[in-house]
């Protein structure tokens, strides 16, 4: 694979945002490495690296909706970054998604069109999200 087009997505196929992000990557003519992180969670070093390279605070990488976030007491402001990382490793559903790694950078792609900022290749045509929202026009240009 051309290293200039080496892209990895930490993907949850049940998540619309993750599916839209994957489709935008493919709309650029790139077949990424797809890691279904619920089946194959990252190790501690990889998770910490993803969060740091994305420029996020650890709390910004934690998913609350549809997770045991509240049950685990992670909403306590005294919860440390280390405790949040431990919780994400023990319960990968707590890792917000999708993280995308490209030669240009790392982003948590929420909303999915954030991926356009780091793709190493242009869009090859029009793209609309699953809900019908147009994101890329026929010339491959971002609409918003």
N, C-alpha and C positions, 0 to 999 in steps of 0.2 A: 504494500500500500504506500502511496505517496505520503511521506511524513507531513507535507504541507496541508494535507487533507485528513490527517489523523484526528478523528473526533470520537469522544466517548460520551455516552449519555447514561446516567444512573436513572433507570426507567421503572415506572410502575404502569403496566399495561391497563390497569383499572382506572387510571387517572386521565381525564380528558386533557388537562394541561400538558401532561407528559406525552400523550399521544400526538397532540398538536405540535409540540416541540420536535418530536421525532420526525413527523411529516415535513416540517420546515427544513430540517437537516437534509432529508432525502430530496426535497424540492431544489436543493442546491447541488444535487448530483453526488451527494456524499452518502456512502453506506457506513454508518458509524458502528463502533463497538457498542453493543447494547448490554448493559449490566442490569439485570432485574434485581435491584438491591434488596428486595424483600426475601428473595431466595439466596442471594449471594451478597450479604452486607459487606461494606468496606471494613477493614480493620481500623483500629484507633488512629494510627498514623495517617492513613489515607483520608479518613473522615476529617480529622483536624486540618490536614493540608487543603482539602476541598473548601472548607469553610474559610480558612485564612486567605487562600488565593481568590476566592469570590469576594473578599472584602467585607464579610459579614461578621457581626458579633455572633457568638455561639447561639444565643437565644433566637437570633434571626433565622437560624437554620432548623429550628425545631417546629414540627408540625403539631398543631393543637387539635384541629378538627378531625373527628373520626379516629382518635388515638386515646391511649390511656393517660394523656397529659395531666388532666385534673386529678384522676384517681391516684397518680403517683406523686401528687403534691408539687409538681414542677412549676406551678404558677406562683409559688412562694418566692418573693423577690430575693430571699437569702440563698436560693439555690445557686451553687457555684457552676462555673463553666465545666469543670471536671465532672460534677454530678450530672449535668445535662448530657455531656458526651457519654458517660456511663449508661445513662438511660437510653440514649439513641442506639448504642451498641447492643443493649439487652432487648430493646424493642425497636427494630429498624423502621417500623411504621411511623415512628417519631421523626425520622429524617425527612425534612421537606424535600419536595421534588418538583422538577427534575434538575439535578446538577448536570451541567454539560462542560466538558473539558475539550478545548481546541488549542492549536498552536497560538492563537490570538489571546486566549485567556480562559478563565473559569467563571461561570455565572450560575446562580440559581435562577432558572428561567421561568419566573412567575411575574408577569404573564409570559406565555410561550414565545411571543415575538422578541423578547429580550435576547433570544438566541441569535437573532440577526446581527447583533452588535459584535459577536465573536466568531461568526462563521468565516472560514478562510476562502469561501467561494460564493459568488453571487447566486441569487435565486434564479431559476431557469424559466420562470413563468408565474402566472397568477396562482395565488394560494388563499383559501378561505378556511377558517377554523371549522371544527365540527358543528358549531352552532350557527354557521353561515356568515360570521363576521369576516369581511374581506381584510386581509393583512398585507398582501403583495399584489400589485397590478400585473397586467399582461406583459409588461416590459421587465418584470422582476424587481420593481422598485417598491420599497416600503410605503404603504399608504399613510400611516400616521407616525 
